[in-house]
Amino acid sequence: MTSAEWICTNCKTTNRTFVKPGTTRLRDRCITCHKRHDVVPGERPIRWAATAVK
Ligand SMILES: [Zn+2]
C-alpha cells in the first residue's frame, strides 16, 4: 500500500489515506467536513489532487 495526501477543497484540511499501487482514482471523504471528493494522482507521488463531488 502507498499513502496519498489530498487537500479538501471545502475546508482545506489535509487528508491522508492508503491506496493500492496502481490506483488511478479513488473516492474519499474529508475527515473534518465529510465532503466527498474524487481524488487522482498529482504531479508528485504522495500529493494527490482532489475535486469535490457535487
Ligand atoms: Zn473538508
N, CA, C, O and the ligand as a Tripos MOL2 file, in Angstrom:
@<TRIPOS>MOLECULE
protein
  217   215    55     0     0
PROTEIN
NO_CHARGES

@<TRIPOS>ATOM
      1 N           0.8460   -1.1930    0.0000 N.3       1 MET1
      2 CA          0.0000    0.0000    0.0000 C.3       1 MET1
      3 C           0.8800    1.2410    0.0000 C.2       1 MET1
      4 O           1.9770    1.2360    0.5590 O.2       1 MET1
      5 N           0.3940    2.3000   -0.6280 N.am      2 THR2
      6 CA          1.1060    3.5730   -0.6460 C.3       2 THR2
      7 C           0.1760    4.6380   -0.0790 C.2       2 THR2
      8 O          -1.0450    4.4940   -0.1280 O.2       2 THR2
      9 N           0.7560    5.7010    0.4550 N.am      3 SER3
     10 CA         -0.0880    6.7340    1.0520 C.3       3 SER3
     11 C          -0.3920    7.8320    0.0420 C.2       3 SER3
     12 O           0.4130    8.1170   -0.8450 O.2       3 SER3
     13 N          -1.5540    8.4370    0.1880 N.am      4 ALA4
     14 CA         -1.9720    9.5450   -0.6540 C.3       4 ALA4
     15 C          -2.4650   10.6730    0.2430 C.2       4 ALA4
     16 O          -3.2880   10.4520    1.1320 O.2       4 ALA4
     17 N          -1.9620   11.8760    0.0090 N.am      5 GLU5
     18 CA         -2.4540   13.0550    0.7170 C.3       5 GLU5
     19 C          -3.2560   13.8980   -0.2550 C.2       5 GLU5
     20 O          -2.8660   14.0700   -1.4100 O.2       5 GLU5
     21 N          -4.3740   14.4210    0.2130 N.am      6 TRP6
     22 CA         -5.1410   15.3480   -0.6200 C.3       6 TRP6
     23 C          -5.7370   16.4200    0.2740 C.2       6 TRP6
     24 O          -6.0250   16.1940    1.4500 O.2       6 TRP6
     25 N          -5.9130   17.6000   -0.3220 N.am      7 ILE7
     26 CA         -6.3990   18.7410    0.4500 C.3       7 ILE7
     27 C          -7.8560   18.9970    0.1100 C.2       7 ILE7
     28 O          -8.2250   19.1300   -1.0580 O.2       7 ILE7
     29 N          -8.6690   19.0620    1.1360 N.am      8 CYS8
     30 CA        -10.1000   19.3040    0.9510 C.3       8 CYS8
     31 C         -10.3260   20.6640    0.2960 C.2       8 CYS8
     32 O          -9.7550   21.6680    0.7220 O.2       8 CYS8
     33 N         -11.1590   20.6890   -0.7380 N.am      9 THR9
     34 CA        -11.4390   21.9560   -1.4190 C.3       9 THR9
     35 C         -12.4210   22.8010   -0.6200 C.2       9 THR9
     36 O         -12.5930   23.9880   -0.8990 O.2       9 THR9
     37 N         -13.0550   22.2030    0.3550 N.am     10 ASN10
     38 CA        -14.0650   22.9120    1.1360 C.3      10 ASN10
     39 C         -13.4710   23.5640    2.3790 C.2      10 ASN10
     40 O         -13.7340   24.7360    2.6490 O.2      10 ASN10
     41 N         -12.6680   22.8130    3.1430 N.am     11 CYS11
     42 CA        -12.1560   23.3340    4.4170 C.3      11 CYS11
     43 C         -10.6410   23.3320    4.4900 C.2      11 CYS11
     44 O         -10.0800   23.7180    5.5150 O.2      11 CYS11
     45 N          -9.9660   22.9120    3.4420 N.am     12 LYS12
     46 CA         -8.5010   22.9630    3.3340 C.3      12 LYS12
     47 C          -7.7700   21.9900    4.2600 C.2      12 LYS12
     48 O          -6.5520   22.0720    4.4130 O.2      12 LYS12
     49 N          -8.4930   21.0950    4.8600 N.am     13 THR13
     50 CA         -7.8470   20.0750    5.6800 C.3      13 THR13
     51 C          -7.0550   19.1090    4.8030 C.2      13 THR13
     52 O          -7.5210   18.6960    3.7420 O.2      13 THR13
     53 N          -5.8590   18.7540    5.2540 N.am     14 THR14
     54 CA         -5.0850   17.7260    4.5700 C.3      14 THR14
     55 C          -5.5530   16.3550    5.0320 C.2      14 THR14
     56 O          -5.4900   16.0340    6.2190 O.2      14 THR14
     57 N          -6.0130   15.5680    4.1040 N.am     15 ASN15
     58 CA         -6.4690   14.2090    4.3950 C.3      15 ASN15
     59 C          -5.4170   13.2110    3.9370 C.2      15 ASN15
     60 O          -4.7190   13.4420    2.9490 O.2      15 ASN15
     61 N          -5.3060   12.1080    4.6540 N.am     16 ARG16
     62 CA         -4.3830   11.0510    4.2600 C.3      16 ARG16
     63 C          -5.1330    9.7390    4.1790 C.2      16 ARG16
     64 O          -5.9780    9.4240    5.0170 O.2      16 ARG16
     65 N          -4.8030    8.9920    3.1560 N.am     17 THR17
     66 CA         -5.4230    7.6900    3.0050 C.3      17 THR17
     67 C          -4.4030    6.7310    2.4060 C.2      17 THR17
     68 O          -3.3420    7.1560    1.9470 O.2      17 THR17
     69 N          -4.7110    5.4750    2.4100 N.am     18 PHE18
     70 CA         -3.8230    4.4720    1.8300 C.3      18 PHE18
     71 C          -4.4730    3.8780    0.5960 C.2      18 PHE18
     72 O          -5.6630    3.5650    0.5900 O.2      18 PHE18
     73 N          -3.6750    3.7290   -0.4460 N.am     19 VAL19
     74 CA         -4.1930    3.1960   -1.7060 C.3      19 VAL19
     75 C          -3.2870    2.0690   -2.1920 C.2      19 VAL19
     76 O          -2.1030    2.0140   -1.8610 O.2      19 VAL19
     77 N          -3.8650    1.1840   -2.9760 N.am     20 LYS20
     78 CA         -3.0730    0.1250   -3.5940 C.3      20 LYS20
     79 C          -2.2270    0.7160   -4.7140 C.2      20 LYS20
     80 O          -2.6770    1.6260   -5.4100 O.2      20 LYS20
     81 N          -1.0050    0.2120   -4.8990 N.am     21 PRO21
     82 CA         -0.1950    0.6820   -6.0350 C.3      21 PRO21
     83 C          -0.9660    0.4880   -7.3340 C.2      21 PRO21
     84 O          -1.6310   -0.5310   -7.5250 O.2      21 PRO21
     85 N          -0.8740    1.4700   -8.2220 N.am     22 GLY22
     86 CA         -1.5720    1.3850   -9.4890 C.3      22 GLY22
     87 C          -2.9420    2.0260   -9.4810 C.2      22 GLY22
     88 O          -3.5980    2.1220  -10.5190 O.2      22 GLY22
     89 N          -3.3750    2.4660   -8.3100 N.am     23 THR23
     90 CA         -4.6760    3.1390   -8.2360 C.3      23 THR23
     91 C          -4.6160    4.4520   -9.0070 C.2      23 THR23
     92 O          -3.6660    5.2190   -8.8540 O.2      23 THR23
     93 N          -5.6230    4.7150   -9.8330 N.am     24 THR24
     94 CA         -5.6310    5.9430  -10.6250 C.3      24 THR24
     95 C          -6.7560    6.8790  -10.2200 C.2      24 THR24
     96 O          -6.8310    8.0110  -10.6970 O.2      24 THR24
     97 N          -7.6250    6.4110   -9.3450 N.am     25 ARG25
     98 CA         -8.7500    7.2460   -8.9420 C.3      25 ARG25
     99 C          -9.3640    6.6410   -7.6930 C.2      25 ARG25
    100 O          -9.4910    5.4220   -7.5780 O.2      25 ARG25
    101 N          -9.7450    7.5060   -6.7530 N.am     26 LEU26
    102 CA        -10.4510    6.9890   -5.5890 C.3      26 LEU26
    103 C         -11.4910    8.0110   -5.1340 C.2      26 LEU26
    104 O         -11.4550    9.1840   -5.5050 O.2      26 LEU26
    105 N         -12.3990    7.5220   -4.3300 N.am     27 ARG27
    106 CA        -13.4420    8.3690   -3.7690 C.3      27 ARG27
    107 C         -13.2220    8.3790   -2.2670 C.2      27 ARG27
    108 O         -13.2110    7.3300   -1.6230 O.2      27 ARG27
    109 N         -13.0440    9.5850   -1.7060 N.am     28 ASP28
    110 CA        -12.7770    9.6740   -0.2720 C.3      28 ASP28
    111 C         -13.5960   10.8060    0.3190 C.2      28 ASP28
    112 O         -14.1410   11.6460   -0.3950 O.2      28 ASP28
    113 N         -13.6670   10.8060    1.6330 N.am     29 ARG29
    114 CA        -14.5000   11.7610    2.3400 C.3      29 ARG29
    115 C         -13.6100   12.5280    3.3130 C.2      29 ARG29
    116 O         -12.8030   11.9170    4.0140 O.2      29 ARG29
    117 N         -13.7380   13.8440    3.3690 N.am     30 CYS30
    118 CA        -12.9090   14.6670    4.2440 C.3      30 CYS30
    119 C         -13.1500   14.2910    5.7060 C.2      30 CYS30
    120 O         -14.2910   14.1230    6.1370 O.2      30 CYS30
    121 N         -12.0520   14.1610    6.4630 N.am     31 ILE31
    122 CA        -12.1930   13.7840    7.8690 C.3      31 ILE31
    123 C         -12.8410   14.8840    8.6880 C.2      31 ILE31
    124 O         -13.4280   14.6070    9.7340 O.2      31 ILE31
    125 N         -12.7480   16.1190    8.2360 N.am     32 THR32
    126 CA        -13.2490   17.2520    9.0300 C.3      32 THR32
    127 C         -14.6750   17.6420    8.6430 C.2      32 THR32
    128 O         -15.5420   17.7320    9.5120 O.2      32 THR32
    129 N         -14.9330   17.8750    7.3550 N.am     33 CYS33
    130 CA        -16.2550   18.3690    6.9460 C.3      33 CYS33
    131 C         -17.0700   17.2900    6.2330 C.2      33 CYS33
    132 O         -18.2410   17.5100    5.9230 O.2      33 CYS33
    133 N         -16.4730   16.1370    5.9710 N.am     34 HIS34
    134 CA        -17.1670   14.9680    5.4210 C.3      34 HIS34
    135 C         -17.6380   15.1680    3.9900 C.2      34 HIS34
    136 O         -18.4790   14.4140    3.5000 O.2      34 HIS34
    137 N         -17.1020   16.1830    3.3150 N.am     35 LYS35
    138 CA        -17.4710   16.3580    1.9170 C.3      35 LYS35
    139 C         -16.7540   15.3120    1.0720 C.2      35 LYS35
    140 O         -15.5730   15.0380    1.2830 O.2      35 LYS35
    141 N         -17.4680   14.7330    0.1200 N.am     36 ARG36
    142 CA        -16.8770   13.7000   -0.7300 C.3      36 ARG36
    143 C         -16.0440   14.3260   -1.8460 C.2      36 ARG36
    144 O         -16.3730   15.3870   -2.3760 O.2      36 ARG36
    145 N         -14.9590   13.6400   -2.1810 N.am     37 HIS37
    146 CA        -14.0750   14.1040   -3.2480 C.3      37 HIS37
    147 C         -13.6660   12.9420   -4.1360 C.2      37 HIS37
    148 O         -13.5300   11.8030   -3.6890 O.2      37 HIS37
    149 N         -13.4750   13.2630   -5.4020 N.am     38 ASP38
    150 CA        -12.7500   12.3670   -6.3000 C.3      38 ASP38
    151 C         -11.2870   12.7580   -6.1980 C.2      38 ASP38
    152 O         -10.9420   13.9360   -6.2870 O.2      38 ASP38
    153 N         -10.4210   11.7580   -6.0090 N.am     39 VAL39
    154 CA         -9.0050   12.0270   -5.8050 C.3      39 VAL39
    155 C          -8.2030   11.2700   -6.8590 C.2      39 VAL39
    156 O          -8.3820   10.0660   -7.0460 O.2      39 VAL39
    157 N          -7.3210   11.9890   -7.5400 N.am     40 VAL40
    158 CA         -6.4990   11.3840   -8.5940 C.3      40 VAL40
    159 C          -5.0360   11.7220   -8.3300 C.2      40 VAL40
    160 O          -4.7470   12.7230   -7.6740 O.2      40 VAL40
    161 N          -4.1080   10.9050   -8.8280 N.am     41 PRO41
    162 CA         -2.6850   11.1670   -8.5950 C.3      41 PRO41
    163 C          -2.2660   12.5380   -9.1240 C.2      41 PRO41
    164 O          -2.7050   12.9720  -10.1890 O.2      41 PRO41
    165 N          -1.4010   13.2100   -8.3490 N.am     42 GLY42
    166 CA         -0.9190   14.5180   -8.7480 C.3      42 GLY42
    167 C           0.4570   14.4330   -9.3770 C.2      42 GLY42
    168 O           0.9030   13.3590   -9.7800 O.2      42 GLY42
    169 N           1.1290   15.5800   -9.4590 N.am     43 GLU43
    170 CA          2.4440   15.6220  -10.0930 C.3      43 GLU43
    171 C           3.4810   14.8690   -9.2710 C.2      43 GLU43
    172 O           4.4150   14.2850   -9.8210 O.2      43 GLU43
    173 N           3.3150   14.8840   -7.9540 N.am     44 ARG44
    174 CA          4.2150   14.1210   -7.0900 C.3      44 ARG44
    175 C           3.4630   12.9260   -6.5160 C.2      44 ARG44
    176 O           2.2450   12.9820   -6.3480 O.2      44 ARG44
    177 N           4.1720   11.8580   -6.2200 N.am     45 PRO45
    178 CA          3.5100   10.6030   -5.8520 C.3      45 PRO45
    179 C           2.6110   10.6940   -4.6240 C.2      45 PRO45
    180 O           1.5540   10.0640   -4.5820 O.2      45 PRO45
    181 N           3.0200   11.4670   -3.6330 N.am     46 ILE46
    182 CA          2.2560   11.4580   -2.3840 C.3      46 ILE46
    183 C           1.1080   12.4530   -2.3980 C.2      46 ILE46
    184 O           0.0600   12.2200   -1.7960 O.2      46 ILE46
    185 N           1.3180   13.5790   -3.1010 N.am     47 ARG47
    186 CA          0.3160   14.6420   -3.0850 C.3      47 ARG47
    187 C          -0.6650   14.4500   -4.2330 C.2      47 ARG47
    188 O          -0.3240   14.6490   -5.3990 O.2      47 ARG47
    189 N          -1.8810   14.0600   -3.8870 N.am     48 TRP48
    190 CA         -2.8870   13.8170   -4.9010 C.3      48 TRP48
    191 C          -3.7910   15.0440   -5.0560 C.2      48 TRP48
    192 O          -3.8100   15.9320   -4.2040 O.2      48 TRP48
    193 N          -4.5230   15.0710   -6.1430 N.am     49 ALA49
    194 CA         -5.3890   16.2090   -6.4490 C.3      49 ALA49
    195 C          -6.8460   15.8250   -6.2360 C.2      49 ALA49
    196 O          -7.3060   14.8040   -6.7460 O.2      49 ALA49
    197 N          -7.5680   16.6420   -5.4840 N.am     50 ALA50
    198 CA         -8.9480   16.3290   -5.1290 C.3      50 ALA50
    199 C          -9.9250   17.2850   -5.8060 C.2      50 ALA50
    200 O          -9.6680   18.4810   -5.9400 O.2      50 ALA50
    201 N         -11.0390   16.7230   -6.2230 N.am     51 THR51
    202 CA        -12.1360   17.5090   -6.7810 C.3      51 THR51
    203 C         -13.4040   17.1670   -6.0090 C.2      51 THR51
    204 O         -13.7430   15.9930   -5.8520 O.2      51 THR51
    205 N         -14.0960   18.1790   -5.5330 N.am     52 ALA52
    206 CA        -15.3090   17.9270   -4.7700 C.3      52 ALA52
    207 C         -16.3600   17.2480   -5.6270 C.2      52 ALA52
    208 O         -16.5050   17.5510   -6.8110 O.2      52 ALA52
    209 N         -17.0870   16.3330   -5.0210 N.am     53 VAL53
    210 CA        -18.1830   15.6490   -5.6990 C.3      53 VAL53
    211 C         -19.4690   16.3800   -5.3680 C.2      53 VAL53
    212 O         -19.7910   16.5790   -4.1970 O.2      53 VAL53
    213 N         -20.1950   16.7750   -6.3800 N.am     54 LYS54
    214 CA        -21.4290   17.5250   -6.1360 C.3      54 LYS54
    215 C         -22.5750   16.5760   -5.7760 C.2      54 LYS54
    216 O         -23.6950   17.0250   -5.5360 O.2      54 LYS54
    217 ZN        -13.1610   19.2800    4.3970 Zn       55 ZN55
@<TRIPOS>BOND
     1     1     2 1
     2     2     3 1
     3     3     4 2
     4     3     5 am
     5     5     6 1
     6     6     7 1
     7     7     8 2
     8     7     9 am
     9     9    10 1
    10    10    11 1
    11    11    12 2
    12    11    13 am
    13    13    14 1
    14    14    15 1
    15    15    16 2
    16    15    17 am
    17    17    18 1
    18    18    19 1
    19    19    20 2
    20    19    21 am
    21    21    22 1
    22    22    23 1
    23    23    24 2
    24    23    25 am
    25    25    26 1
    26    26    27 1
    27    27    28 2
    28    27    29 am
    29    29    30 1
    30    30    31 1
    31    31    32 2
    32    31    33 am
    33    33    34 1
    34    34    35 1
    35    35    36 2
    36    35    37 am
    37    37    38 1
    38    38    39 1
    39    39    40 2
    40    39    41 am
    41    41    42 1
    42    42    43 1
    43    43    44 2
    44    43    45 am
    45    45    46 1
    46    46    47 1
    47    47    48 2
    48    47    49 am
    49    49    50 1
    50    50    51 1
    51    51    52 2
    52    51    53 am
    53    53    54 1
    54    54    55 1
    55    55    56 2
    56    55    57 am
    57    57    58 1
    58    58    59 1
    59    59    60 2
    60    59    61 am
    61    61    62 1
    62    62    63 1
    63    63    64 2
    64    63    65 am
    65    65    66 1
    66    66    67 1
    67    67    68 2
    68    67    69 am
    69    69    70 1
    70    70    71 1
    71    71    72 2
    72    71    73 am
    73    73    74 1
    74    74    75 1
    75    75    76 2
    76    75    77 am
    77    77    78 1
    78    78    79 1
    79    79    80 2
    80    79    81 am
    81    81    82 1
    82    82    83 1
    83    83    84 2
    84    83    85 am
    85    85    86 1
    86    86    87 1
    87    87    88 2
    88    87    89 am
    89    89    90 1
    90    90    91 1
    91    91    92 2
    92    91    93 am
    93    93    94 1
    94    94    95 1
    95    95    96 2
    96    95    97 am
    97    97    98 1
    98    98    99 1
    99    99   100 2
   100    99   101 am
   101   101   102 1
   102   102   103 1
   103   103   104 2
   104   103   105 am
   105   105   106 1
   106   106   107 1
   107   107   108 2
   108   107   109 am
   109   109   110 1
   110   110   111 1
   111   111   112 2
   112   111   113 am
   113   113   114 1
   114   114   115 1
   115   115   116 2
   116   115   117 am
   117   117   118 1
   118   118   119 1
   119   119   120 2
   120   119   121 am
   121   121   122 1
   122   122   123 1
   123   123   124 2
   124   123   125 am
   125   125   126 1
   126   126   127 1
   127   127   128 2
   128   127   129 am
   129   129   130 1
   130   130   131 1
   131   131   132 2
   132   131   133 am
   133   133   134 1
   134   134   135 1
   135   135   136 2
   136   135   137 am
   137   137   138 1
   138   138   139 1
   139   139   140 2
   140   139   141 am
   141   141   142 1
   142   142   143 1
   143   143   144 2
   144   143   145 am
   145   145   146 1
   146   146   147 1
   147   147   148 2
   148   147   149 am
   149   149   150 1
   150   150   151 1
   151   151   152 2
   152   151   153 am
   153   153   154 1
   154   154   155 1
   155   155   156 2
   156   155   157 am
   157   157   158 1
   158   158   159 1
   159   159   160 2
   160   159   161 am
   161   161   162 1
   162   162   163 1
   163   163   164 2
   164   163   165 am
   165   165   166 1
   166   166   167 1
   167   167   168 2
   168   167   169 am
   169   169   170 1
   170   170   171 1
   171   171   172 2
   172   171   173 am
   173   173   174 1
   174   174   175 1
   175   175   176 2
   176   175   177 am
   177   177   178 1
   178   178   179 1
   179   179   180 2
   180   179   181 am
   181   181   182 1
   182   182   183 1
   183   183   184 2
   184   183   185 am
   185   185   186 1
   186   186   187 1
   187   187   188 2
   188   187   189 am
   189   189   190 1
   190   190   191 1
   191   191   192 2
   192   191   193 am
   193   193   194 1
   194   194   195 1
   195   195   196 2
   196   195   197 am
   197   197   198 1
   198   198   199 1
   199   199   200 2
   200   199   201 am
   201   201   202 1
   202   202   203 1
   203   203   204 2
   204   203   205 am
   205   205   206 1
   206   206   207 1
   207   207   208 2
   208   207   209 am
   209   209   210 1
   210   210   211 1
   211   211   212 2
   212   211   213 am
   213   213   214 1
   214   214   215 1
   215   215   216 2
@<TRIPOS>SUBSTRUCTURE
     1 MET1         2 RESIDUE 1 A MET
     2 THR2         6 RESIDUE 1 A THR
     3 SER3        10 RESIDUE 1 A SER
     4 ALA4        14 RESIDUE 1 A ALA
     5 GLU5        18 RESIDUE 1 A GLU
     6 TRP6        22 RESIDUE 1 A TRP
     7 ILE7        26 RESIDUE 1 A ILE
     8 CYS8        30 RESIDUE 1 A CYS
     9 THR9        34 RESIDUE 1 A THR
    10 ASN10       38 RESIDUE 1 A ASN
    11 CYS11       42 RESIDUE 1 A CYS
    12 LYS12       46 RESIDUE 1 A LYS
    13 THR13       50 RESIDUE 1 A THR
    14 THR14       54 RESIDUE 1 A THR
    15 ASN15       58 RESIDUE 1 A ASN
    16 ARG16       62 RESIDUE 1 A ARG
    17 THR17       66 RESIDUE 1 A THR
    18 PHE18       70 RESIDUE 1 A PHE
    19 VAL19       74 RESIDUE 1 A VAL
    20 LYS20       78 RESIDUE 1 A LYS
    21 PRO21       82 RESIDUE 1 A PRO
    22 GLY22       86 RESIDUE 1 A GLY
    23 THR23       90 RESIDUE 1 A THR
    24 THR24       94 RESIDUE 1 A THR
    25 ARG25       98 RESIDUE 1 A ARG
    26 LEU26      102 RESIDUE 1 A LEU
    27 ARG27      106 RESIDUE 1 A ARG
    28 ASP28      110 RESIDUE 1 A ASP
    29 ARG29      114 RESIDUE 1 A ARG
    30 CYS30      118 RESIDUE 1 A CYS
    31 ILE31      122 RESIDUE 1 A ILE
    32 THR32      126 RESIDUE 1 A THR
    33 CYS33      130 RESIDUE 1 A CYS
    34 HIS34      134 RESIDUE 1 A HIS
    35 LYS35      138 RESIDUE 1 A LYS
    36 ARG36      142 RESIDUE 1 A ARG
    37 HIS37      146 RESIDUE 1 A HIS
    38 ASP38      150 RESIDUE 1 A ASP
    39 VAL39      154 RESIDUE 1 A VAL
    40 VAL40      158 RESIDUE 1 A VAL
    41 PRO41      162 RESIDUE 1 A PRO
    42 GLY42      166 RESIDUE 1 A GLY
    43 GLU43      170 RESIDUE 1 A GLU
    44 ARG44      174 RESIDUE 1 A ARG
    45 PRO45      178 RESIDUE 1 A PRO
    46 ILE46      182 RESIDUE 1 A ILE
    47 ARG47      186 RESIDUE 1 A ARG
    48 TRP48      190 RESIDUE 1 A TRP
    49 ALA49      194 RESIDUE 1 A ALA
    50 ALA50      198 RESIDUE 1 A ALA
    51 THR51      202 RESIDUE 1 A THR
    52 ALA52      206 RESIDUE 1 A ALA
    53 VAL53      210 RESIDUE 1 A VAL
    54 LYS54      214 RESIDUE 1 A LYS
    55 ZN55       217 GROUP 0 **** ****
